[in-house]
């Protein structure tokens, strides 16, 4: 399992776009903690949910 994420990266969950933009808080043993703008903090199992990194150029 290879992650291309670091704390601070902005991501979306393509399966739940209504969660909004999330910011990665931590990555520990395949669990990614993300603070989403519309639903708050979620712990994502990287084996089950694919996150997409977004560019924050604004």
N, CA, C and O atoms as a Tripos MOL2 file, in Angstrom:
@<TRIPOS>MOLECULE
protein
  232   231    58     0     0
PROTEIN
NO_CHARGES

@<TRIPOS>ATOM
      1 N           0.8570   -1.1880    0.0000 N.3       1 UNK1
      2 CA          0.0000    0.0000    0.0000 C.3       1 UNK1
      3 C           0.8960    1.2420    0.0000 C.2       1 UNK1
      4 O           1.6880    1.4440    0.9200 O.2       1 UNK1
      5 N           0.7650    2.0600   -1.0240 N.am      2 UNK2
      6 CA          1.5810    3.2720   -1.1410 C.3       2 UNK2
      7 C           0.6600    4.4820   -1.1380 C.2       2 UNK2
      8 O          -0.3140    4.5500   -1.8890 O.2       2 UNK2
      9 N           0.9920    5.4360   -0.2740 N.am      3 UNK3
     10 CA          0.1910    6.6550   -0.1850 C.3       3 UNK3
     11 C           0.9580    7.8060   -0.8060 C.2       3 UNK3
     12 O           2.1700    7.9330   -0.6350 O.2       3 UNK3
     13 N           0.2350    8.6360   -1.5230 N.am      4 UNK4
     14 CA          0.8220    9.8530   -2.0630 C.3       4 UNK4
     15 C           0.2200   11.0460   -1.3170 C.2       4 UNK4
     16 O          -0.0300   12.0990   -1.9030 O.2       4 UNK4
     17 N          -0.0040   10.8600   -0.0260 N.am      5 UNK5
     18 CA         -0.6350   11.8910    0.7940 C.3       5 UNK5
     19 C           0.2600   12.2510    1.9660 C.2       5 UNK5
     20 O           1.0360   11.4310    2.4570 O.2       5 UNK5
     21 N           0.1340   13.4980    2.4010 N.am      6 UNK6
     22 CA          0.8080   13.9820    3.5980 C.3       6 UNK6
     23 C          -0.1930   14.7990    4.3900 C.2       6 UNK6
     24 O          -1.1410   15.3370    3.8190 O.2       6 UNK6
     25 N           0.0040   14.9000    5.7090 N.am      7 UNK7
     26 CA         -0.8570   15.8070    6.4710 C.3       7 UNK7
     27 C          -0.8280   17.2070    5.8660 C.2       7 UNK7
     28 O           0.2280   17.7240    5.5010 O.2       7 UNK7
     29 N          -2.0070   17.8010    5.7700 N.am      8 UNK8
     30 CA         -2.1410   19.1230    5.1630 C.3       8 UNK8
     31 C          -2.6620   19.0870    3.7400 C.2       8 UNK8
     32 O          -3.1800   20.0870    3.2440 O.2       8 UNK8
     33 N          -2.5290   17.9300    3.0690 N.am      9 UNK9
     34 CA         -3.0450   17.8060    1.7050 C.3       9 UNK9
     35 C          -4.5640   17.9470    1.6900 C.2       9 UNK9
     36 O          -5.2480   17.5340    2.6260 O.2       9 UNK9
     37 N          -5.0730   18.5300    0.6230 N.am     10 UNK10
     38 CA         -6.5180   18.6690    0.4410 C.3      10 UNK10
     39 C          -7.0000   17.5520   -0.4750 C.2      10 UNK10
     40 O          -6.3810   17.2580   -1.4980 O.2      10 UNK10
     41 N          -8.1190   16.9310   -0.0900 N.am     11 UNK11
     42 CA         -8.6340   15.7720   -0.8140 C.3      11 UNK11
     43 C         -10.1550   15.8370   -0.9150 C.2      11 UNK11
     44 O         -10.8150   16.6060   -0.2150 O.2      11 UNK11
     45 N         -10.6910   15.0040   -1.8090 N.am     12 UNK12
     46 CA        -12.1250   14.7540   -1.8490 C.3      12 UNK12
     47 C         -12.3330   13.2440   -1.8310 C.2      12 UNK12
     48 O         -11.4380   12.4750   -2.1850 O.2      12 UNK12
     49 N         -13.5080   12.8400   -1.4190 N.am     13 UNK13
     50 CA        -13.9100   11.4400   -1.5020 C.3      13 UNK13
     51 C         -14.8660   11.3510   -2.6820 C.2      13 UNK13
     52 O         -16.0140   11.7830   -2.5720 O.2      13 UNK13
     53 N         -14.4190   10.7970   -3.8160 N.am     14 UNK14
     54 CA        -15.2650   10.7560   -5.0200 C.3      14 UNK14
     55 C         -16.5990   10.0330   -4.7970 C.2      14 UNK14
     56 O         -17.5750   10.3220   -5.4900 O.2      14 UNK14
     57 N         -16.6550    9.1120   -3.8540 N.am     15 UNK15
     58 CA        -17.8950    8.3830   -3.5690 C.3      15 UNK15
     59 C         -18.8790    9.2040   -2.7480 C.2      15 UNK15
     60 O         -20.0750    8.9110   -2.7270 O.2      15 UNK15
     61 N         -18.3730   10.2360   -2.0690 N.am     16 UNK16
     62 CA        -19.2090   11.0900   -1.2170 C.3      16 UNK16
     63 C         -18.8110   12.5500   -1.4160 C.2      16 UNK16
     64 O         -18.3130   13.1990   -0.4970 O.2      16 UNK16
     65 N         -19.0370   13.0560   -2.6280 N.am     17 UNK17
     66 CA        -18.6170   14.4270   -2.9420 C.3      17 UNK17
     67 C         -19.3120   15.4690   -2.0710 C.2      17 UNK17
     68 O         -18.8030   16.5750   -1.8970 O.2      17 UNK17
     69 N         -20.4860   15.1130   -1.5210 N.am     18 UNK18
     70 CA        -21.1970   16.0620   -0.6660 C.3      18 UNK18
     71 C         -20.4790   16.2930    0.6580 C.2      18 UNK18
     72 O         -20.8370   17.2140    1.3930 O.2      18 UNK18
     73 N         -19.4690   15.4760    0.9830 N.am     19 UNK19
     74 CA        -18.6650   15.7160    2.1830 C.3      19 UNK19
     75 C         -17.8570   17.0000    2.0290 C.2      19 UNK19
     76 O         -17.4680   17.6100    3.0260 O.2      19 UNK19
     77 N         -17.6010   17.4140    0.7920 N.am     20 UNK20
     78 CA        -16.8270   18.6160    0.5230 C.3      20 UNK20
     79 C         -15.3310   18.3340    0.5170 C.2      20 UNK20
     80 O         -14.8970   17.1830    0.4750 O.2      20 UNK20
     81 N         -14.5690   19.3930    0.5610 N.am     21 UNK21
     82 CA        -13.1120   19.2970    0.5550 C.3      21 UNK21
     83 C         -12.6500   18.9320    1.9580 C.2      21 UNK21
     84 O         -13.1420   19.4650    2.9530 O.2      21 UNK21
     85 N         -11.7030   18.0210    2.0130 N.am     22 UNK22
     86 CA        -11.1400   17.6210    3.3000 C.3      22 UNK22
     87 C          -9.6590   17.9080    3.3480 C.2      22 UNK22
     88 O          -8.9850   17.9750    2.3200 O.2      22 UNK22
     89 N          -9.1600   18.0760    4.5700 N.am     23 UNK23
     90 CA         -7.7300   18.2560    4.7750 C.3      23 UNK23
     91 C          -7.2200   17.1020    5.6290 C.2      23 UNK23
     92 O          -7.7600   16.8190    6.6980 O.2      23 UNK23
     93 N          -6.1740   16.4400    5.1450 N.am     24 UNK24
     94 CA         -5.6140   15.3070    5.8700 C.3      24 UNK24
     95 C          -4.9660   15.7900    7.1550 C.2      24 UNK24
     96 O          -4.1560   16.7170    7.1550 O.2      24 UNK24
     97 N          -5.3460   15.1310    8.2660 N.am     25 UNK25
     98 CA         -4.7970   15.4580    9.5770 C.3      25 UNK25
     99 C          -3.6580   14.5190    9.9530 C.2      25 UNK25
    100 O          -2.6270   14.9580   10.4630 O.2      25 UNK25
    101 N          -3.8480   13.2090    9.6950 N.am     26 UNK26
    102 CA         -2.8140   12.2330   10.0280 C.3      26 UNK26
    103 C          -2.9940   10.9690    9.2030 C.2      26 UNK26
    104 O          -4.0700   10.6980    8.6710 O.2      26 UNK26
    105 N          -1.9120   10.2040    9.1110 N.am     27 UNK27
    106 CA         -1.9270    8.9090    8.4320 C.3      27 UNK27
    107 C          -1.1920    7.9330    9.3410 C.2      27 UNK27
    108 O           0.0080    8.0670    9.5770 O.2      27 UNK27
    109 N          -1.9340    6.9440    9.8490 N.am     28 UNK28
    110 CA         -1.3500    5.9680   10.7610 C.3      28 UNK28
    111 C          -1.8270    4.5760   10.3630 C.2      28 UNK28
    112 O          -3.0190    4.2770   10.4400 O.2      28 UNK28
    113 N          -0.8900    3.7250    9.9360 N.am     29 UNK29
    114 CA         -1.1750    2.3240    9.6110 C.3      29 UNK29
    115 C          -2.3830    2.1420    8.6990 C.2      29 UNK29
    116 O          -3.2730    1.3470    9.0010 O.2      29 UNK29
    117 N          -2.4230    2.8610    7.6030 N.am     30 UNK30
    118 CA         -3.5050    2.6890    6.6340 C.3      30 UNK30
    119 C          -4.7890    3.4120    6.9790 C.2      30 UNK30
    120 O          -5.7630    3.3280    6.2300 O.2      30 UNK30
    121 N          -4.8140    4.1160    8.0920 N.am     31 UNK31
    122 CA         -5.9740    4.9130    8.4860 C.3      31 UNK31
    123 C          -5.6300    6.3830    8.2780 C.2      31 UNK31
    124 O          -4.6470    6.8920    8.8190 O.2      31 UNK31
    125 N          -6.4580    7.0530    7.4840 N.am     32 UNK32
    126 CA         -6.2240    8.4610    7.1640 C.3      32 UNK32
    127 C          -7.3100    9.2770    7.8340 C.2      32 UNK32
    128 O          -8.4930    9.1020    7.5410 O.2      32 UNK32
    129 N          -6.9210   10.1640    8.7280 N.am     33 UNK33
    130 CA         -7.8790   11.0510    9.3820 C.3      33 UNK33
    131 C          -7.9810   12.3280    8.5620 C.2      33 UNK33
    132 O          -6.9900   13.0140    8.3140 O.2      33 UNK33
    133 N          -9.2240   12.6300    8.1420 N.am     34 UNK34
    134 CA         -9.4740   13.7760    7.2760 C.3      34 UNK34
    135 C         -10.5640   14.6290    7.8990 C.2      34 UNK34
    136 O         -11.5780   14.1040    8.3590 O.2      34 UNK34
    137 N         -10.3630   15.9330    7.9170 N.am     35 UNK35
    138 CA        -11.3700   16.8670    8.4000 C.3      35 UNK35
    139 C         -12.0690   17.4640    7.1750 C.2      35 UNK35
    140 O         -11.5100   18.3090    6.4760 O.2      35 UNK35
    141 N         -13.3160   17.0010    6.9270 N.am     36 UNK36
    142 CA        -14.0820   17.4710    5.7760 C.3      36 UNK36
    143 C         -14.9220   18.6870    6.1560 C.2      36 UNK36
    144 O         -15.3970   18.8020    7.2850 O.2      36 UNK36
    145 N         -15.0980   19.5980    5.1840 N.am     37 UNK37
    146 CA        -15.7990   20.8510    5.4550 C.3      37 UNK37
    147 C         -17.2750   20.6660    5.7940 C.2      37 UNK37
    148 O         -17.8270   21.4610    6.5530 O.2      37 UNK37
    149 N         -17.9320   19.6330    5.2490 N.am     38 UNK38
    150 CA        -19.3760   19.4770    5.4640 C.3      38 UNK38
    151 C         -19.7570   18.4230    6.4970 C.2      38 UNK38
    152 O         -20.8730   18.4530    7.0150 O.2      38 UNK38
    153 N         -18.8600   17.4950    6.8070 N.am     39 UNK39
    154 CA        -19.2120   16.4090    7.7380 C.3      39 UNK39
    155 C         -18.2270   16.2560    8.8890 C.2      39 UNK39
    156 O         -18.3860   15.3670    9.7250 O.2      39 UNK39
    157 N         -17.2240   17.1030    8.9400 N.am     40 UNK40
    158 CA        -16.2740   17.0380   10.0410 C.3      40 UNK40
    159 C         -15.2300   15.9550    9.8610 C.2      40 UNK40
    160 O         -14.9060   15.5610    8.7400 O.2      40 UNK40
    161 N         -14.7100   15.4820   10.9770 N.am     41 UNK41
    162 CA        -13.5990   14.5480   10.9680 C.3      41 UNK41
    163 C         -14.0630   13.1320   10.6790 C.2      41 UNK41
    164 O         -15.0130   12.6370   11.2860 O.2      41 UNK41
    165 N         -13.3770   12.4840    9.7390 N.am     42 UNK42
    166 CA        -13.6410   11.0920    9.3720 C.3      42 UNK42
    167 C         -12.3230   10.3330    9.3810 C.2      42 UNK42
    168 O         -11.2890   10.8630    8.9730 O.2      42 UNK42
    169 N         -12.3670    9.0950    9.8470 N.am     43 UNK43
    170 CA        -11.2080    8.2140    9.7480 C.3      43 UNK43
    171 C         -11.4680    7.2700    8.5810 C.2      43 UNK43
    172 O         -12.4160    6.4860    8.6060 O.2      43 UNK43
    173 N         -10.6300    7.3500    7.5740 N.am     44 UNK44
    174 CA        -10.7990    6.6240    6.3220 C.3      44 UNK44
    175 C          -9.8660    5.4170    6.3250 C.2      44 UNK44
    176 O          -8.6730    5.5490    6.5970 O.2      44 UNK44
    177 N         -10.4130    4.2450    6.0200 N.am     45 UNK45
    178 CA         -9.5890    3.0590    5.8160 C.3      45 UNK45
    179 C          -9.1360    3.0740    4.3640 C.2      45 UNK45
    180 O          -9.9500    2.9330    3.4520 O.2      45 UNK45
    181 N          -7.8540    3.2420    4.1550 N.am     46 UNK46
    182 CA         -7.3210    3.3890    2.8000 C.3      46 UNK46
    183 C          -7.5120    2.1410    1.9520 C.2      46 UNK46
    184 O          -7.4190    2.2120    0.7270 O.2      46 UNK46
    185 N          -7.7790    0.9920    2.5840 N.am     47 UNK47
    186 CA         -8.0440   -0.2260    1.8210 C.3      47 UNK47
    187 C          -9.4370   -0.2170    1.2020 C.2      47 UNK47
    188 O          -9.6760   -0.9050    0.2090 O.2      47 UNK47
    189 N         -10.3620    0.5550    1.7780 N.am     48 UNK48
    190 CA        -11.7640    0.5270    1.3510 C.3      48 UNK48
    191 C         -12.2240    1.7710    0.6020 C.2      48 UNK48
    192 O         -13.1610    1.6970   -0.1930 O.2      48 UNK48
    193 N         -11.5900    2.9010    0.8390 N.am     49 UNK49
    194 CA        -12.0370    4.1670    0.2610 C.3      49 UNK49
    195 C         -10.8580    4.8500   -0.4310 C.2      49 UNK49
    196 O          -9.7800    5.0020    0.1430 O.2      49 UNK49
    197 N         -11.0890    5.2530   -1.6650 N.am     50 UNK50
    198 CA        -10.0480    5.9520   -2.4150 C.3      50 UNK50
    199 C         -10.2900    7.4490   -2.3210 C.2      50 UNK50
    200 O         -11.3680    7.9360   -2.6600 O.2      50 UNK50
    201 N          -9.2920    8.1640   -1.8640 N.am     51 UNK51
    202 CA         -9.3410    9.6240   -1.8230 C.3      51 UNK51
    203 C          -8.6100   10.1810   -3.0290 C.2      51 UNK51
    204 O          -7.6630    9.5690   -3.5230 O.2      51 UNK51
    205 N          -9.0440   11.3400   -3.5040 N.am     52 UNK52
    206 CA         -8.3970   12.0180   -4.6050 C.3      52 UNK52
    207 C          -7.8080   13.3310   -4.1010 C.2      52 UNK52
    208 O          -8.4970   14.1390   -3.4780 O.2      52 UNK52
    209 N          -6.5260   13.5300   -4.3800 N.am     53 UNK53
    210 CA         -5.8700   14.7810   -3.9870 C.3      53 UNK53
    211 C          -6.3270   15.8860   -4.9330 C.2      53 UNK53
    212 O          -6.4700   15.6660   -6.1360 O.2      53 UNK53
    213 N          -6.5510   17.0670   -4.3850 N.am     54 UNK54
    214 CA         -6.8890   18.2170   -5.2280 C.3      54 UNK54
    215 C          -5.8050   19.2640   -5.0990 C.2      54 UNK54
    216 O          -5.1130   19.3400   -4.0840 O.2      54 UNK54
    217 N          -5.6630   20.0650   -6.1300 N.am     55 UNK55
    218 CA         -4.6860   21.1430   -6.1140 C.3      55 UNK55
    219 C          -5.2970   22.3580   -5.4520 C.2      55 UNK55
    220 O          -6.4100   22.7670   -5.7850 O.2      55 UNK55
    221 N          -4.5710   22.9300   -4.5210 N.am     56 UNK56
    222 CA         -5.0390   24.1310   -3.8390 C.3      56 UNK56
    223 C          -4.2130   25.3060   -4.3460 C.2      56 UNK56
    224 O          -3.2440   25.7220   -3.7110 O.2      56 UNK56
    225 N          -4.6110   25.8320   -5.4970 N.am     57 UNK57
    226 CA         -3.8450   26.9050   -6.1270 C.3      57 UNK57
    227 C          -4.4260   28.2830   -5.8380 C.2      57 UNK57
    228 O          -3.9030   29.2880   -6.3210 O.2      57 UNK57
    229 N          -5.4960   28.3400   -5.0610 N.am     58 UNK58
    230 CA         -6.1370   29.6370   -4.7690 C.3      58 UNK58
    231 C          -5.4680   30.3170   -3.6080 C.2      58 UNK58
    232 O          -5.8690   31.4140   -3.2190 O.2      58 UNK58
@<TRIPOS>BOND
     1     1     2 1
     2     2     3 1
     3     3     4 2
     4     3     5 am
     5     5     6 1
     6     6     7 1
     7     7     8 2
     8     7     9 am
     9     9    10 1
    10    10    11 1
    11    11    12 2
    12    11    13 am
    13    13    14 1
    14    14    15 1
    15    15    16 2
    16    15    17 am
    17    17    18 1
    18    18    19 1
    19    19    20 2
    20    19    21 am
    21    21    22 1
    22    22    23 1
    23    23    24 2
    24    23    25 am
    25    25    26 1
    26    26    27 1
    27    27    28 2
    28    27    29 am
    29    29    30 1
    30    30    31 1
    31    31    32 2
    32    31    33 am
    33    33    34 1
    34    34    35 1
    35    35    36 2
    36    35    37 am
    37    37    38 1
    38    38    39 1
    39    39    40 2
    40    39    41 am
    41    41    42 1
    42    42    43 1
    43    43    44 2
    44    43    45 am
    45    45    46 1
    46    46    47 1
    47    47    48 2
    48    47    49 am
    49    49    50 1
    50    50    51 1
    51    51    52 2
    52    51    53 am
    53    53    54 1
    54    54    55 1
    55    55    56 2
    56    55    57 am
    57    57    58 1
    58    58    59 1
    59    59    60 2
    60    59    61 am
    61    61    62 1
    62    62    63 1
    63    63    64 2
    64    63    65 am
    65    65    66 1
    66    66    67 1
    67    67    68 2
    68    67    69 am
    69    69    70 1
    70    70    71 1
    71    71    72 2
    72    71    73 am
    73    73    74 1
    74    74    75 1
    75    75    76 2
    76    75    77 am
    77    77    78 1
    78    78    79 1
    79    79    80 2
    80    79    81 am
    81    81    82 1
    82    82    83 1
    83    83    84 2
    84    83    85 am
    85    85    86 1
    86    86    87 1
    87    87    88 2
    88    87    89 am
    89    89    90 1
    90    90    91 1
    91    91    92 2
    92    91    93 am
    93    93    94 1
    94    94    95 1
    95    95    96 2
    96    95    97 am
    97    97    98 1
    98    98    99 1
    99    99   100 2
   100    99   101 am
   101   101   102 1
   102   102   103 1
   103   103   104 2
   104   103   105 am
   105   105   106 1
   106   106   107 1
   107   107   108 2
   108   107   109 am
   109   109   110 1
   110   110   111 1
   111   111   112 2
   112   111   113 am
   113   113   114 1
   114   114   115 1
   115   115   116 2
   116   115   117 am
   117   117   118 1
   118   118   119 1
   119   119   120 2
   120   119   121 am
   121   121   122 1
   122   122   123 1
   123   123   124 2
   124   123   125 am
   125   125   126 1
   126   126   127 1
   127   127   128 2
   128   127   129 am
   129   129   130 1
   130   130   131 1
   131   131   132 2
   132   131   133 am
   133   133   134 1
   134   134   135 1
   135   135   136 2
   136   135   137 am
   137   137   138 1
   138   138   139 1
   139   139   140 2
   140   139   141 am
   141   141   142 1
   142   142   143 1
   143   143   144 2
   144   143   145 am
   145   145   146 1
   146   146   147 1
   147   147   148 2
   148   147   149 am
   149   149   150 1
   150   150   151 1
   151   151   152 2
   152   151   153 am
   153   153   154 1
   154   154   155 1
   155   155   156 2
   156   155   157 am
   157   157   158 1
   158   158   159 1
   159   159   160 2
   160   159   161 am
   161   161   162 1
   162   162   163 1
   163   163   164 2
   164   163   165 am
   165   165   166 1
   166   166   167 1
   167   167   168 2
   168   167   169 am
   169   169   170 1
   170   170   171 1
   171   171   172 2
   172   171   173 am
   173   173   174 1
   174   174   175 1
   175   175   176 2
   176   175   177 am
   177   177   178 1
   178   178   179 1
   179   179   180 2
   180   179   181 am
   181   181   182 1
   182   182   183 1
   183   183   184 2
   184   183   185 am
   185   185   186 1
   186   186   187 1
   187   187   188 2
   188   187   189 am
   189   189   190 1
   190   190   191 1
   191   191   192 2
   192   191   193 am
   193   193   194 1
   194   194   195 1
   195   195   196 2
   196   195   197 am
   197   197   198 1
   198   198   199 1
   199   199   200 2
   200   199   201 am
   201   201   202 1
   202   202   203 1
   203   203   204 2
   204   203   205 am
   205   205   206 1
   206   206   207 1
   207   207   208 2
   208   207   209 am
   209   209   210 1
   210   210   211 1
   211   211   212 2
   212   211   213 am
   213   213   214 1
   214   214   215 1
   215   215   216 2
   216   215   217 am
   217   217   218 1
   218   218   219 1
   219   219   220 2
   220   219   221 am
   221   221   222 1
   222   222   223 1
   223   223   224 2
   224   223   225 am
   225   225   226 1
   226   226   227 1
   227   227   228 2
   228   227   229 am
   229   229   230 1
   230   230   231 1
   231   231   232 2
@<TRIPOS>SUBSTRUCTURE
     1 UNK1         2 RESIDUE 1 A UNK
     2 UNK2         6 RESIDUE 1 A UNK
     3 UNK3        10 RESIDUE 1 A UNK
     4 UNK4        14 RESIDUE 1 A UNK
     5 UNK5        18 RESIDUE 1 A UNK
     6 UNK6        22 RESIDUE 1 A UNK
     7 UNK7        26 RESIDUE 1 A UNK
     8 UNK8        30 RESIDUE 1 A UNK
     9 UNK9        34 RESIDUE 1 A UNK
    10 UNK10       38 RESIDUE 1 A UNK
    11 UNK11       42 RESIDUE 1 A UNK
    12 UNK12       46 RESIDUE 1 A UNK
    13 UNK13       50 RESIDUE 1 A UNK
    14 UNK14       54 RESIDUE 1 A UNK
    15 UNK15       58 RESIDUE 1 A UNK
    16 UNK16       62 RESIDUE 1 A UNK
    17 UNK17       66 RESIDUE 1 A UNK
    18 UNK18       70 RESIDUE 1 A UNK
    19 UNK19       74 RESIDUE 1 A UNK
    20 UNK20       78 RESIDUE 1 A UNK
    21 UNK21       82 RESIDUE 1 A UNK
    22 UNK22       86 RESIDUE 1 A UNK
    23 UNK23       90 RESIDUE 1 A UNK
    24 UNK24       94 RESIDUE 1 A UNK
    25 UNK25       98 RESIDUE 1 A UNK
    26 UNK26      102 RESIDUE 1 A UNK
    27 UNK27      106 RESIDUE 1 A UNK
    28 UNK28      110 RESIDUE 1 A UNK
    29 UNK29      114 RESIDUE 1 A UNK
    30 UNK30      118 RESIDUE 1 A UNK
    31 UNK31      122 RESIDUE 1 A UNK
    32 UNK32      126 RESIDUE 1 A UNK
    33 UNK33      130 RESIDUE 1 A UNK
    34 UNK34      134 RESIDUE 1 A UNK
    35 UNK35      138 RESIDUE 1 A UNK
    36 UNK36      142 RESIDUE 1 A UNK
    37 UNK37      146 RESIDUE 1 A UNK
    38 UNK38      150 RESIDUE 1 A UNK
    39 UNK39      154 RESIDUE 1 A UNK
    40 UNK40      158 RESIDUE 1 A UNK
    41 UNK41      162 RESIDUE 1 A UNK
    42 UNK42      166 RESIDUE 1 A UNK
    43 UNK43      170 RESIDUE 1 A UNK
    44 UNK44      174 RESIDUE 1 A UNK
    45 UNK45      178 RESIDUE 1 A UNK
    46 UNK46      182 RESIDUE 1 A UNK
    47 UNK47      186 RESIDUE 1 A UNK
    48 UNK48      190 RESIDUE 1 A UNK
    49 UNK49      194 RESIDUE 1 A UNK
    50 UNK50      198 RESIDUE 1 A UNK
    51 UNK51      202 RESIDUE 1 A UNK
    52 UNK52      206 RESIDUE 1 A UNK
    53 UNK53      210 RESIDUE 1 A UNK
    54 UNK54      214 RESIDUE 1 A UNK
    55 UNK55      218 RESIDUE 1 A UNK
    56 UNK56      222 RESIDUE 1 A UNK
    57 UNK57      226 RESIDUE 1 A UNK
    58 UNK58      230 RESIDUE 1 A UNK
